[in-house]
Amino acid sequence: MVDKSSGYEGVAAEFERVRSTTVGVARVRNWAKALPRGAAVVDLGCGPGVPLTEVLVAQGLRVYGIDAAPSFVQAFRRNLPNTPVACEAVQDSTFFGRTSDGVLAWGLMFLLSAEECRRRLAAVQISILGEYQDEGRNHYFDAVKEMKTIRPTSEHTL
């Protein structure tokens, strides 16, 4: 059987034991504050939900978690019982059959090189706003998908 979790299922218990409860929290909190309360956010590679998904929920966002490691999904359900989570690989996900106002992929995109991330984001018209490293020396992108503006076709249209 193919491990869709990229090896995380085998190290889930150790990952939870050593995962910092502070790395990324301030950055994710600031990002979440830029979204309107109640915005829908999908957390790709959500892991056990602590600490980052927990931050999104605390900010009043409607969060949907996705992780391919069954142990992480089980821990997520224990940690955030009122937050939907799906046990599936991101590349196979239906994303709960919905669109989202935001996507968090913290600690997931490293599976690709930075150049590959840039190429894939550009291919779907996602612009990189900034790149940075967190206090754990992990490399991240802030990116946005531009939405087309629909202009009124008549001066009577509001």
Steps between C-alpha positions, in 0.01 A plus 500: 500500500630846408559739791321817387619677818860524370620306802319707763279210608808311614630791708171655614543427871856639504394803294225582750742456788763739365282747303553849629188670630638841400668466156278668243227602745556878483530495121184292454309717750594816306402335171166388645423853624510620138203275418143591589350320800321188376718467187548143378859375521634160399805387696703269277720257691328607821665233714353466848351852482720645772619766502422653159146381420413586858612860429276521193198373693571744785499784246140414408571335165312198363783253460512174306803278563658254259777256588605165354628353827222309683670554837503875446134501397411304813694751716341792311152365580598469864653851513235681291185287510279768342728562201456284186803298391555257212757222492628530145807607309488860385559398138192274516278732704161631398554784753162425657334582166526873567703808429693676773587857588847393609734202497761420762768254388743541789772236491364338186654680205853408613439168327569703184804722439447875534540537123242226438259677739545826310442325166187318615349809662564708187342230282165557675530880510598520866732790573763481770476803729795412720735230620636458851638261755330435832679464832550131422691596182225367273451676164151629415309694235214747537302478178168616359284402205376808325130500424372669186292809559163498326411843369137612463380491140254783554509818702178384663663189643606531862 
